Structure formats: C-alpha cells, structure tokens
Amino acid sequence: MTQAKSGDTVRIHYTGTLDDGTQFDSSAGRDPLEFALGGGQVIPGFDSAVDGMTVGDSKTVTIPPEDAYGQRHEQLVQQVPKSALPEEMEPAVGMQLQSQSPDGQIMNLVVVEVEKETITLDANHPLSGQALTFSIELVEIV
C-alpha cells in the first residue's frame, strides 16, 4: 500500500477535540478535507500525523500547542478606545473584527471586553495555547 508523503494531495475525515472533550471542528457530514501534505495548508502537527498513513488508516493524535496554533501571548490582548472603531459600529463581546498592521498584514481580532470608553481586543488564535486531539482517517491519496 502507498503511504502518504510530502507533496501528495490527500483527502481525510477528521474530528478535533480539546482536552475537556469539547469538539471544535469536524468533517462529519461534509466532503473530506483535501490538502497538499507538507504544503503549509494545515497546522504542522496535523501534517506530521497524516504523513506515512495509508488509505483506510485511522488514528488519534494529540498535537501540542507549539505544533498547532502556538502559545497564547498576552501582548496580543490590547485595550483600544471605542473611537478607533467606525462610528456606526456597536462592539459586543465575541464580535470578530479585522485590522491591518503597518506592514499590511491582516489581523483577526475578537472583542473580549466592552467598557464605556474602551474595548479590549484579542489577536491570539482562539485555539492558541491548547493541545488539540484529532481523530483522522485517510480516505484517499489523489
């Protein structure tokens, strides 16, 4: 049987859970996820987990934060004046925003606190700092 290797396009079914068992993502009920193995399209630990699998193989792996979305960085949590937002925008906790850094990169932000004059924004990935467990089935090597 052929093993999946870097450069192969693979199709997999997966379910991702947190340490407490909370499911954060799954391909159940959808087409399999297709990606180029080793192409940087998925987190590094996921690439490593699929590498070497053969069609029909299933496995469960736990990926540490450093091979997933990294550690949380408190410097990515910032308080900004409400006046920095468009006038018609009413911020709410959980609202997702985007900002552009001075070098042109798009940053995804989540409103984590709303005060009278300020809001607190978090630029950390929502899954940063967490170990992620994936149940993976290799469906096809394209």
ROSE-4610 file (N, C-alpha, C; in Angstrom, 1 decimal, always signed):
// ROSE-4610
residu = [M/M/M/T/T/T/Q/Q/Q/A/A/A/K/K/K/S/S/S/G/G/G/D/D/D/T/T/T/V/V/V/R/R/R/I/I/I/H/H/H/Y/Y/Y/T/T/T/G/G/G/T/T/T/L/L/L/D/D/D/D/D/D/G/G/G/T/T/T/Q/Q/Q/F/F/F/D/D/D/S/S/S/S/S/S/A/A/A/G/G/G/R/R/R/D/D/D/P/P/P/L/L/L/E/E/E/F/F/F/A/A/A/L/L/L/G/G/G/G/G/G/G/G/G/Q/Q/Q/V/V/V/I/I/I/P/P/P/G/G/G/F/F/F/D/D/D/S/S/S/A/A/A/V/V/V/D/D/D/G/G/G/M/M/M/T/T/T/V/V/V/G/G/G/D/D/D/S/S/S/K/K/K/T/T/T/V/V/V/T/T/T/I/I/I/P/P/P/P/P/P/E/E/E/D/D/D/A/A/A/Y/Y/Y/G/G/G/Q/Q/Q/R/R/R/H/H/H/E/E/E/Q/Q/Q/L/L/L/V/V/V/Q/Q/Q/Q/Q/Q/V/V/V/P/P/P/K/K/K/S/S/S/A/A/A/L/L/L/P/P/P/E/E/E/E/E/E/M/M/M/E/E/E/P/P/P/A/A/A/V/V/V/G/G/G/M/M/M/Q/Q/Q/L/L/L/Q/Q/Q/S/S/S/Q/Q/Q/S/S/S/P/P/P/D/D/D/G/G/G/Q/Q/Q/I/I/I/M/M/M/N/N/N/L/L/L/V/V/V/V/V/V/V/V/V/E/E/E/V/V/V/E/E/E/K/K/K/E/E/E/T/T/T/I/I/I/T/T/T/L/L/L/D/D/D/A/A/A/N/N/N/H/H/H/P/P/P/L/L/L/S/S/S/G/G/G/Q/Q/Q/A/A/A/L/L/L/T/T/T/F/F/F/S/S/S/I/I/I/E/E/E/L/L/L/V/V/V/E/E/E/I/I/I/V/V/V]
num = [1/1/1/2/2/2/3/3/3/4/4/4/5/5/5/6/6/6/7/7/7/8/8/8/9/9/9/10/10/10/11/11/11/12/12/12/13/13/13/14/14/14/15/15/15/16/16/16/17/17/17/18/18/18/19/19/19/20/20/20/21/21/21/22/22/22/23/23/23/24/24/24/25/25/25/26/26/26/27/27/27/28/28/28/29/29/29/30/30/30/31/31/31/32/32/32/33/33/33/34/34/34/35/35/35/36/36/36/37/37/37/38/38/38/39/39/39/40/40/40/41/41/41/42/42/42/43/43/43/44/44/44/45/45/45/46/46/46/47/47/47/48/48/48/49/49/49/50/50/50/51/51/51/52/52/52/53/53/53/54/54/54/55/55/55/56/56/56/57/57/57/58/58/58/59/59/59/60/60/60/61/61/61/62/62/62/63/63/63/64/64/64/65/65/65/66/66/66/67/67/67/68/68/68/69/69/69/70/70/70/71/71/71/72/72/72/73/73/73/74/74/74/75/75/75/76/76/76/77/77/77/78/78/78/79/79/79/80/80/80/81/81/81/82/82/82/83/83/83/84/84/84/85/85/85/86/86/86/87/87/87/88/88/88/89/89/89/90/90/90/91/91/91/92/92/92/93/93/93/94/94/94/95/95/95/96/96/96/97/97/97/98/98/98/99/99/99/100/100/100/101/101/101/102/102/102/103/103/103/104/104/104/105/105/105/106/106/106/107/107/107/108/108/108/109/109/109/110/110/110/111/111/111/112/112/112/113/113/113/114/114/114/115/115/115/116/116/116/117/117/117/118/118/118/119/119/119/120/120/120/121/121/121/122/122/122/123/123/123/124/124/124/125/125/125/126/126/126/127/127/127/128/128/128/129/129/129/130/130/130/131/131/131/132/132/132/133/133/133/134/134/134/135/135/135/136/136/136/137/137/137/138/138/138/139/139/139/140/140/140/141/141/141/142/142/142]
x = [+0.8/+0.0/+0.9/+0.4/+1.1/+0.9/+2.0/+1.9/+1.9/+1.1/+1.1/+2.4/+2.9/+4.2/+4.1/+5.1/+5.1/+5.0/+4.1/+3.8/+2.6/+2.1/+0.9/-0.3/-1.3/-2.6/-3.4/-3.9/-4.7/-6.1/-7.0/-8.3/-8.5/-8.9/-9.1/-10.4/-10.9/-12.0/-11.4/-11.9/-11.3/-12.3/-12.0/-12.8/-11.7/-11.9/-10.9/-11.6/-10.9/-11.5/-10.4/-10.9/-10.0/-9.8/-8.9/-8.6/-9.9/-10.9/-12.1/-13.1/-12.8/-13.7/-14.6/-14.5/-15.3/-14.8/-15.8/-15.4/-15.4/-14.3/-14.2/-14.3/-14.1/-14.3/-14.4/-15.0/-15.2/-15.6/-15.2/-15.6/-16.8/-17.4/-18.6/-19.7/-20.3/-21.4/-21.0/-19.7/-19.1/-18.2/-17.7/-16.7/-15.4/-14.6/-13.3/-12.5/-11.6/-10.7/-9.6/-9.4/-8.3/-7.2/-6.0/-4.8/-3.6/-2.6/-1.3/-0.4/+0.0/+0.8/+2.1/+2.4/+3.7/+3.6/+2.4/+2.3/+2.0/+1.9/+1.6/+0.2/-0.7/-2.2/-2.9/-2.3/-2.8/-1.7/-2.1/-1.1/+0.0/+1.2/+2.3/+2.1/+1.5/+1.3/+0.3/-0.6/-1.6/-0.9/-0.1/+0.7/+1.5/+2.2/+3.1/+2.2/+1.0/+0.2/-0.3/-0.5/-1.0/+0.1/+1.3/+2.5/+2.7/+2.8/+3.1/+1.8/+0.6/-0.6/-0.9/-1.6/-2.1/-3.6/-4.2/-5.6/-6.3/-7.3/-8.1/-7.6/-6.4/-5.8/-6.6/-6.8/-7.3/-6.4/-6.3/-5.5/-6.0/-5.7/-6.0/-4.6/-4.4/-3.2/-3.5/-2.7/-2.8/-1.6/-1.9/-0.9/-0.7/+0.5/+0.8/+0.7/+0.4/+0.3/+1.4/+2.6/+3.7/+3.6/+2.9/+2.7/+1.3/+0.6/-0.8/-0.8/-1.5/-1.6/-0.8/+0.2/+1.2/+0.6/+1.5/+1.1/+0.4/-0.4/-1.1/+0.0/-0.2/+0.7/-0.2/+0.1/-0.7/-0.5/+0.6/+0.8/-0.1/-0.8/-1.7/-3.1/-3.3/-4.5/-4.3/-5.1/-4.9/-6.2/-6.2/-7.3/-7.2/-8.3/-8.3/-9.5/-9.4/-10.6/-11.7/-12.9/-14.1/-14.1/-13.5/-13.4/-12.6/-11.8/-11.0/-11.9/-13.1/-14.0/-14.8/-15.3/-16.3/-17.5/-17.9/-18.9/-20.2/-20.6/-21.9/-21.7/-20.5/-20.3/-20.5/-21.4/-21.6/-20.9/-19.8/-19.0/-19.7/-19.5/-20.1/-19.1/-19.0/-18.1/-18.4/-17.3/-17.4/-17.3/-17.6/-17.6/-16.2/-16.1/-14.9/-14.6/-13.4/-13.0/-11.7/-11.4/-10.1/-9.4/-8.1/-7.3/-6.1/-5.6/-4.4/-3.2/-2.1/-0.9/-0.2/+0.8/+1.5/+2.2/+2.6/+3.3/+2.3/+1.0/+0.0/-0.7/-0.2/-0.8/-2.2/-3.1/-4.5/-4.4/-5.0/-5.0/-6.5/-6.8/-8.1/-8.2/-9.2/-9.3/-10.7/-10.7/-12.0/-12.2/-13.4/-13.7/-13.9/-13.1/-13.2/-13.8/-13.9/-14.4/-14.9/-16.0/-16.5/-16.8/-16.1/-16.3/-17.0/-17.2/-17.9/-17.1/-15.8/-14.9/-13.9/-13.8/-12.7/-13.3/-12.6/-12.8/-11.5/-11.6/-10.4/-10.4/-9.4/-9.3/-8.2/-8.5/-7.5/-7.2/-5.9/-5.4/-4.9/-4.9/-4.5/-5.5/-5.0/-5.9/-6.8/-8.1/-8.9/-8.4/-7.7/-7.2/-5.7/-5.1/-3.8/-3.7/-2.5/-2.3/-2.9/-3.6/-4.3/-3.7/-3.7/-3.4/-4.7/-4.5/-5.6/-5.6/-6.7/-6.7/-7.6/-7.0/-7.7/-7.8/-9.0/-9.2/-9.2/-8.3/-8.1/-8.3/-8.9/-9.0/-8.5/-7.5/-7.1/-8.0/-8.7/-9.7/-9.1/-8.2/-7.7/-6.4/-5.5/-4.3/-4.6/-4.8/-5.2/-4.1]
y = [-1.2/+0.0/+1.2/+2.3/+3.5/+4.3/+4.9/+5.7/+7.2/+8.0/+9.4/+10.0/+10.9/+11.6/+13.0/+13.8/+15.2/+15.4/+16.3/+16.6/+16.0/+14.9/+14.2/+15.1/+15.0/+15.6/+14.5/+14.8/+13.8/+14.3/+13.3/+13.6/+12.9/+13.6/+13.0/+13.4/+12.5/+12.9/+13.0/+14.0/+14.2/+14.8/+14.6/+15.3/+15.9/+17.1/+17.8/+18.1/+17.7/+18.0/+18.6/+19.2/+19.8/+18.8/+19.2/+18.3/+17.9/+18.9/+18.6/+17.8/+17.4/+16.7/+17.5/+18.8/+19.7/+19.6/+19.3/+19.2/+20.6/+21.0/+22.3/+22.3/+21.1/+21.0/+19.6/+19.4/+18.0/+18.1/+17.1/+17.0/+16.1/+15.6/+14.8/+15.5/+14.8/+15.3/+16.2/+16.3/+17.2/+16.3/+16.9/+16.2/+16.1/+15.1/+15.1/+16.3/+16.7/+17.8/+17.4/+18.2/+17.9/+19.0/+18.5/+19.4/+18.7/+19.6/+19.1/+18.8/+17.6/+17.2/+17.9/+18.6/+19.4/+20.7/+21.1/+22.4/+23.6/+23.4/+24.5/+24.9/+24.1/+24.4/+24.1/+23.2/+22.8/+23.0/+22.9/+23.1/+22.0/+22.3/+21.4/+20.0/+20.0/+18.7/+17.8/+18.4/+17.7/+17.1/+17.9/+17.4/+16.2/+16.3/+15.2/+13.9/+14.1/+13.0/+12.2/+12.9/+12.2/+11.6/+12.2/+11.7/+10.2/+9.3/+7.9/+7.1/+7.7/+6.9/+6.3/+5.2/+4.6/+4.7/+4.7/+4.8/+3.8/+4.3/+3.4/+3.4/+3.9/+4.0/+5.1/+4.8/+5.8/+5.9/+7.0/+7.2/+8.4/+8.5/+9.6/+10.1/+11.4/+12.1/+13.3/+13.6/+14.9/+15.8/+17.0/+17.9/+19.0/+19.2/+20.2/+21.6/+22.6/+24.0/+24.4/+24.1/+24.6/+24.0/+22.9/+22.3/+22.5/+23.4/+23.7/+25.2/+26.0/+27.4/+28.2/+27.6/+28.3/+28.6/+29.2/+29.6/+30.9/+31.2/+32.5/+33.5/+34.7/+35.8/+37.0/+37.3/+38.4/+39.7/+40.0/+41.2/+41.4/+40.3/+40.4/+40.7/+41.0/+41.5/+42.9/+43.8/+45.2/+46.0/+47.0/+47.9/+49.1/+49.4/+50.5/+51.3/+52.6/+53.5/+53.1/+53.2/+52.9/+53.8/+55.0/+56.0/+55.5/+54.4/+53.9/+53.0/+52.7/+51.9/+52.9/+52.3/+53.1/+53.6/+54.8/+55.4/+54.6/+53.9/+53.1/+51.7/+51.3/+50.0/+50.0/+49.0/+48.8/+47.5/+47.6/+46.4/+45.6/+44.3/+43.3/+42.2/+41.7/+40.6/+39.4/+38.9/+37.8/+38.3/+39.6/+40.1/+39.9/+39.5/+39.3/+40.5/+41.1/+42.2/+41.9/+42.7/+42.6/+44.0/+43.9/+45.2/+44.9/+46.0/+45.8/+46.4/+45.6/+46.1/+47.1/+47.9/+48.8/+48.2/+46.9/+46.2/+45.6/+45.8/+45.4/+44.0/+43.4/+42.1/+42.2/+41.3/+41.4/+40.6/+41.2/+40.6/+40.3/+39.1/+38.8/+39.1/+39.8/+40.2/+39.8/+39.5/+39.2/+40.2/+40.8/+41.7/+40.8/+41.0/+40.2/+41.0/+42.4/+43.2/+44.5/+45.0/+46.3/+47.2/+48.3/+49.3/+50.5/+51.5/+52.7/+53.4/+53.6/+54.3/+53.5/+52.2/+51.4/+50.0/+49.3/+47.8/+47.1/+45.8/+45.0/+44.0/+44.0/+43.1/+42.0/+40.8/+39.7/+39.2/+39.3/+38.9/+37.5/+36.8/+35.4/+34.5/+33.4/+32.5/+31.9/+31.7/+31.1/+29.8/+29.0/+27.7/+27.8/+29.0/+29.1/+28.7/+28.1/+27.6/+26.3/+25.7/+24.4/+23.2/+22.1/+20.8/+20.4/+20.0/+19.6/+18.1/+17.4/+16.0/+15.8/+15.0/+14.8/+13.3/+12.8/+11.5/+11.7/+11.0/+11.2/+9.8/+9.9/+8.8/+9.2/+8.6/+8.9/+8.2/+9.0/+8.5/+8.2/+9.1/+9.0/+9.7/+9.2/+9.9/+10.2/+11.5/+11.9/+11.7]
z = [+0.0/+0.0/+0.0/-0.7/-0.8/+0.5/+1.0/+2.2/+1.7/+2.4/+2.1/+2.5/+1.6/+1.8/+1.4/+1.8/+1.5/+0.0/-0.4/-1.8/-2.3/-1.6/-2.1/-1.7/-2.5/-2.2/-1.5/-0.3/+0.4/+0.8/+1.0/+1.5/+2.8/+3.8/+5.1/+5.8/+6.6/+7.5/+8.9/+9.7/+11.0/+11.9/+13.2/+14.3/+15.2/+15.6/+16.5/+17.8/+18.9/+20.3/+21.2/+22.2/+23.2/+24.4/+25.3/+26.4/+27.2/+27.3/+28.0/+27.2/+26.0/+25.2/+24.2/+24.4/+23.5/+22.1/+21.2/+19.7/+19.2/+18.5/+17.9/+16.4/+15.8/+14.3/+13.9/+12.7/+12.2/+10.7/+10.0/+8.6/+8.5/+9.6/+9.5/+8.8/+7.8/+7.1/+5.9/+5.7/+4.6/+3.8/+2.7/+1.9/+2.7/+2.4/+3.2/+2.9/+3.9/+3.8/+2.8/+1.8/+0.8/+1.0/+1.1/+1.2/+0.7/+0.4/-0.1/+1.2/+1.4/+2.6/+2.5/+3.6/+3.7/+3.0/+2.5/+1.8/+2.7/+4.0/+4.9/+4.9/+4.5/+4.4/+5.7/+6.5/+7.8/+8.9/+10.1/+11.2/+11.1/+11.5/+11.3/+11.9/+13.1/+13.8/+13.0/+12.3/+11.5/+10.3/+9.6/+8.5/+9.0/+10.1/+10.6/+10.9/+11.4/+11.8/+10.5/+9.4/+8.2/+7.4/+7.5/+6.8/+7.2/+6.2/+6.5/+6.6/+6.6/+6.7/+5.3/+5.3/+4.1/+4.0/+2.8/+2.6/+3.5/+4.2/+5.1/+6.6/+6.8/+8.1/+8.9/+10.2/+11.2/+12.3/+12.9/+14.1/+14.9/+16.2/+17.0/+17.5/+17.4/+17.8/+18.6/+19.6/+20.3/+19.9/+19.5/+18.9/+20.0/+20.5/+21.5/+20.8/+21.7/+21.1/+20.2/+20.4/+19.6/+18.2/+18.0/+16.6/+16.1/+16.8/+16.4/+16.2/+17.1/+16.9/+17.8/+18.4/+19.3/+20.6/+21.5/+22.8/+22.8/+23.8/+23.9/+24.3/+23.7/+24.0/+24.5/+25.8/+26.4/+25.8/+25.1/+24.4/+23.2/+22.8/+21.7/+22.2/+23.5/+24.0/+24.3/+23.7/+23.8/+24.0/+24.8/+25.1/+24.1/+23.4/+22.5/+22.7/+22.4/+22.5/+21.5/+22.0/+21.1/+19.9/+20.1/+19.0/+17.8/+18.0/+16.9/+15.9/+16.4/+15.5/+14.7/+13.6/+12.8/+13.6/+13.4/+14.3/+14.4/+13.3/+13.3/+13.9/+14.3/+14.9/+16.4/+16.8/+18.2/+18.6/+19.3/+19.7/+20.7/+20.6/+21.6/+21.8/+23.0/+23.4/+22.4/+21.8/+20.9/+19.4/+19.2/+17.8/+17.2/+16.0/+15.3/+14.4/+14.4/+13.6/+12.9/+11.9/+11.3/+11.3/+11.3/+11.3/+10.4/+9.9/+9.1/+9.8/+9.9/+10.6/+9.7/+10.3/+9.4/+8.2/+8.4/+7.2/+6.3/+6.5/+5.5/+5.8/+6.9/+7.3/+7.9/+7.5/+8.1/+9.4/+10.5/+11.8/+12.1/+12.6/+13.1/+14.6/+15.0/+16.4/+16.9/+18.2/+18.9/+20.0/+20.1/+21.2/+22.5/+23.5/+24.7/+25.9/+25.8/+26.8/+26.2/+26.7/+26.3/+27.5/+27.5/+28.6/+28.0/+28.8/+28.4/+27.3/+27.5/+26.5/+25.7/+26.2/+25.5/+25.2/+24.4/+24.1/+24.3/+24.6/+24.7/+23.6/+22.8/+21.6/+21.8/+21.3/+21.5/+20.0/+19.7/+18.4/+18.4/+19.5/+19.6/+18.8/+18.2/+17.6/+18.7/+18.5/+19.6/+20.1/+19.4/+19.8/+20.3/+20.4/+20.8/+22.3/+22.6/+24.0/+24.3/+23.4/+23.7/+22.9/+23.6/+22.9/+22.1/+20.9/+20.1/+19.8/+20.0/+19.7/+18.4/+17.5/+16.2/+16.0/+15.6/+15.1/+13.6/+12.9/+11.5/+10.7/+9.6/+8.7/+7.3/+6.8/+5.4/+4.4/+3.6/+2.7/+1.3/+0.9/-0.4/-0.6/-1.4/-1.9/-3.4/-3.7/-5.1/-6.1]
